[in-house]
């Protein structure tokens, strides 16, 4: 940047602002950042949707097998996670498969 | 004395019944027993495979699981990592592996068998059959009722017959396992009446 000799004037500078308010001096940088944000947001949304489906599905299945409570971090007795996984796989595989598939909105 | 033909009903443990109802009742008991042990073995094999062949992270998770190291507050995170894990520190995602595992377990009644060894193939209401290792596109050998048989696992299906059993169906080698579907089982017992 040149030294101001005291007669400096305001210069209009184009900037690019992304959806979260970040400011970039080049369109390329802004686009790259925005795409990265979009990917992250989309991935996070997919995760949240899957998390919600997993949680809701597990709640609905607790009458089929009490161990589904553990999918939501609700414990009972002295059982551990391995016991829960084993039971969900061996005792109620159909419901577990349905639950897993529901993560993607299916099932 | 003339030869007389009749029918018996054989359960998968080889017992013959004169009453179909009795055979079915006995078979239900056998199925419950065998289904449980099959499921448990399949699950234990799955976990052992993760422990032996999984990535470092997977080996760590399953090692801790088996040792009971995950406590009350960990379960939600563990289930999400195994069945969901799509972002950041929860990238581990074994959903597809679990889908395969569960499909195998559920598909037990559909007579799915592995190809890397000798496995029992129990066909519903049919004879106990042992299928042995085969390669894709080649033959599949089987022991039916004590007799060695070789069948061609062609796309068009197969027919294998021994003295008392005819099984008609299709066999496909898919993802390292034989998938055998029977369409029809004809089972007859013949014997010569005594003097």
Interface residues (C-beta under 8 A of the other chain):
Chain A: X40 X43 X44 X46 X47 X50 X51 X54 X58 X70 X71 X72 X73 X75 X80 X81 X82 X84 X85 X86 X89 X90 X93 X94 X96 X97 X99 X100 X101 X103
Chain B: X36 X39 X40 X43 X65 X66 X68 X70 X71 X72 X73 X74 X75 X76 X77 X78 X79 X80 X82 X83 X84 X86 X87 X90 X95 X98 X99 X101 X102 X103 X105 X106
